[in-house]
Amino acid sequence: MRVADNLNAALHDLLEHEGDVYLLGEDVADPYGGAFKITRGLSSKFPGRVLTTPISEGGIAGVAAGLALTGDKAIVEIMFGDFVALAFDQILNFASKSVAMYGRPLPLRMVVRCPSGGGRGYGPTHSQSPHKHFLGIPGLSLYEVTPFHDNRAVLREMFARQEPCILFEDKILYTRQMYDAGDLFTWDMDGDVARVYLDDPTSADCVIIAPGGLAHRALAAMRTLLLEREITCLLLVPSRLYPLDLDPVLPHAERAKAVVVCEDGPGGAGWGSEVAHLLHTRLWGRLTRPVAIVHARNSVIPAAPHLEKEVLVQESTICRAVLEVLGG
C-alpha cells in the first residue's frame, strides 16, 4: 500500500466509525478529492461531513476550531503546507489556547493536515517545510506521516490528546510504499519511534534521527555508507515530532559514536536544533561528540529541479554529515 492510500484509508475508517468527525478544505470533495487525492471518495460516502470550503485558510481553521470547541472532531486539509501561515493566528491564538484559557481543561480535537516538502519543482511558495514556525506552542502537538506508522493509529492518537495537532505530510512520501524491510535492513517499533538497522540496533556506529519525509533519503544514505564504507547506522523515525518522547532515543544516542539529526527545513531555530538541545541537555557528559544537524540551505526553494536539489537535503547530504561527524 502506498502511504497516500494508507492515509486515505485511515480517513475513511475514522469517518465511518466516528460520526462526529468533520473534514474541511479546499477542493476536498469528489470528483477532485484534494490536490493530492488524499480525500478521494470521502465526500461521496460521507455527504455533509466532508466540506469543500472557500479559499481562506484562516477561515477554514477558525471554523474547524469552533467545531472542535463545541465537542465535535475536525480535520483541516491545507492544500499546500506553505499556506498554513495564513491560519497561524487561528492555530496560535484560538485553537492552542482554548484548551486552557477557560478556567478548566477543555478538549479541542482538531487535526491540521499540511502537505509539505519539495522534490516536485513547485517552487518557493509550494515546497516548504514550515515545521519550525509551530515548535514550542503550548497546547499544540506536531506529527509527521512516516512510511512505518499506520495512519489509523496516528489519527486516533492525535484525537486522544484532546488538543490541536498539526500533521505534516511529505509530498514525495505520498508516492512511496509503506515500508517493508528489504534485503539489508530490518525494522521494529520502540514506543512511538520506528527503528531501522542492519543486525543489532545497539551496535551502530551512528544514530540518524529523522522525520518521516526524510526516511527514504536516510535509508539510501545508510545503504551507501554500509556498502561503500562499512559504516553501520541506526535510523530512528518518530511519529510525534513535538513534544518529542526522548526515552526510546536516549539509550541509542548514548551508545553510538555519533548522532546526526536531519530536518527538511532551513537551519536555525528548527526541529533539529530542538532535538540536539534535548540530547545535549540529557547526555552531555556521556556523548563522545556534539550532535550534528543536517538541514536544507538557508534559501528559497527553486523550481528548477537541478537547483532545487542543491537546496534540499539529499542522500549525499546525509552521507557527508555522517562521515564528518565520525571523522571519516
N, C-alpha and C positions, 0 to 999 in steps of 0.2 A: 504494500500500500504506500502511495506517495504521502508525504507529510501533508500536502493540501487536502488529500482525500481523508486522512485521519482527522484533520481539524473540521472538515465539513461533516463527517460522521459524528463527531463529538457534539457539534451544534445541533444536529438532528436529534441525537439522543437526549440532549438537555431539554430541548423544547418539547419533545414527546412526553417526557416523564415529569416535567415541572411546568404546570400551567400558568405560573406567574412570571415567566421569563419573556421579556420583550427584546427584540433586536432592531436597532435603528442605524441607518446610514444612507449614504448617497448611492443610488442605483443598486441597492442590495436585492431588490425584488426581481423575480423572473420576468422575462427570459434572460436578463443580463446577469444576474446573480453575483454582482460585485465586480470590481475591477480585476480581481484575481480569481473569481469564480468560487470563492470560499463559501458563499451563501446560496449557491445554486440549489434549487429545489425547496428551499425553506419557505418562501412566501406562498408557494402553491400548496404546501402541506399544512402551513400554519397561518392562514389568512387572518389579518387583524393583529397579529403579534410580530410580524416582520414588516417594518415600515420604512419605505423609501422617503427620504427627507429632502428639504431644500438644501442648497449649498451654503451651510452655515455651521461650521464645526463647533463654535461656541454655543449655538442654539441646540445642536444635537446633544452635546454633553450636558447642557443645562436641563433639558427635558429628561434625559436618562437619569441624571442625579435626582431629579424630582420624583420620578417613578420609584427609584430605589429608596428615597427618603420616606415614601408612604408605604413601604413594605413589599413592593414588587422587586424583581431582579431585572437588571438592564444590561444589555451588551451593546456597545457602540462600535461600529466599524468606521475608522478614519481611512479614507480612500488611499492616501499615502501618509505614512507616519510623519513626514515633514509638516503636514498641515495640523498636527496636534498642537502646534504652537498657538493656533487660533483658539484652542479650547483650554489654554493654560489657566486662565483666570477661573473658569468653572471648576477645573480639577483642583487647583491650589486653594482657592478662597471659598469654594462652596462644598464640593464633594468631600475632600480630605478632612476639612474642619468640622463637617456636620456630624461626624461620629462622636465628637467630644464636646461640642460647644453649647449643648442644650441642658447642661446640668446633670446629665446622666448618659451612660454609654448608649448609643443609638446605632443599630445596624444600618449600613448603607451598602447593599450588594450591587456593585457596578463594575463591569469589566470594559476597559477601553482597548480595542484591538488596533494595533498600529503596524501595517506592513512597512518594513524598514530595510535599510541597506542598499548597496549599489550592485554593480555587476551586470546591469541591463542597459547601460548607456542612456539613462533617463535624465542625466544632468544634475546641476547643483541643487535644484529645489525639489527633486523627486527621488533622491538617492541617499539621504542622510540617515544616520543612526542617532536619534535625539535623546538617548537614554540619560545622559549626564544632567540634562535640564530638570529631571524629575527625581534625582537622587536626594535623599535626606529630607523629604517632605513627611512630617508626622502624619500617620494615618493613611499613607499611600504605599502599596507594595508593587514592586516591579518584577515581572516574569518575562521569560523569552521561550518561544517554541523551540524544541530541540528534536533531533531525529530519534531520541531514546525514550522520551516521556510521552505516554498516551495522553492525548489532549482531553479525553473524557475525565481522567483523574485530575488533570491540571485545572480544568474549569470548575470541577467540584471543590477543589481545594481553595481556589480563589473566592468563590462564593461563601465557603465556610468561614473565611476570615472576617466576613461581615464588614469589610471596609473596601473602598475603591481600589482597584488594581489596574495596572497597565500591562497588556500582553504584547510584547514586540514579536513580530513575525518576519523573519528574513525572507525577502522575495525570491532569492535563488533557492533557499531551503524548501520552499513550496514544491519545487520540481523534483526534489530528491526522494529516494525511498526511505521509509522508516528503517533505521539501521539494523542490520543483521551482521553478525561477526563474519569477517572474510577469512582469507587464507592465513593471515598473520595474527590478528588481534582477537581477543575475547572481551566481553564487557559484562558488567553487572551493575546493580544499584546499591549505593550505601546511603540510606535515608533518601534525601531529595537529590542526591548527586549521582550522576552516571559516571562510572569508571571504565576506561578503555585501556588495555595493557597487553603486553606480549605473553608472559607466562605468570608472573608474580607481581601484583601491584605494590609490594613492599620493597622491591629491588630496583626500581627505576633510577636512572641517572638524573633525570629531570622531570619535574611535575609541570604540566601545562594546564592552566585553568582558563577556560574559555566559555562564552555563552554559546547557545545552540547554533546561531547563524555562522559561527566560525568553526564549528566542529569538523566539517569535512576538510577545510583547509588545514586545520591542526592535525587531522588524521593523515593527510597526504604528507605533511612535514614529518610526522612520526615515522612513516614508512621510509621516506628518503633518508632520514638520519640513521635508521636501523640498517638499511641495506648498504648505504654508502660509507657510513662512519662507525657502525656498530654501537650507536648510542641508543639506549632504551628510554622511552618516555612513558609516563602515565598521564592520560588525559582525564581531567575532571570537568564535568559539564553540569552545572546546577540548573534547575528549572526556575527557582526564585532567585533573582539577582540581588534584590534589596528588600528587606534586610537579609543579608546572606548568613545562612547557617554554617558556621566555620567548623563545627565538630567533625564532620566527615573529611574535612580538608586538612586539619592541623597535623594528624599523625603522618600523613604522606609528605607534607611540606617539611616537617622536622627531619624526616629520614633522608630526603633527597639531597643531592649535591647542589641542586639549583631549582628555582621556581620561576616560571615565566607566566605572566598574566596577559591575556590577549583581549582586546576590545576592538570593535569596528569603527568607533567614532574617533575624532581627533584627540590628541593628547591634552592634558591639563584639566584638572578637576573632574575627572571621569571615573567610570566604574573600576578601571584598572588601578587607578590611584587609591581608590577606596579599599579595594581588596589588599593591595600592597600595604597600606597603612594598618589594616587589621592584622595582617600576618606579622608585620614588624612589631606591633604592639604586644602580640601574644607570644612571639617566638624569637625576639631579637637576640637573646643570649644563646640561642641554640641553632640559629641559621648560619650556614657556612659563608653566605654572601648575601647582599641585598637582593630583594625580589626585582626581577626585570619586568618591564611593561612594554608590550607591543601594541601600537595603535596606528590609526591612519595618519597621514601627513596633515599638518595644520593648513588646510587648503580647501577651497571649494572643490566639489567633485565634478570633473569634466564629463562631457557627454561622449567625446571620442574614446573608443574602447582602449586604445593604447595609452592614452593619458590617464584614463580612469584607473587602470591597473597600477600606474605609478603612485597614485594617491592612496588607494585602499590596501588593506592588509592582504598579502598573498601567502601561499605556501612558502615561498622563498624568504619572505619577511620573517616568518616564524623560525625557519631553519637557521637563519643568520643570528637571531636573538638567542636561540639555544646554544649555538656554537660559541657566541661571545660570552655568555654567562658561565659556560663551562671552561672558558679559556682555550677553546679549540681553534 
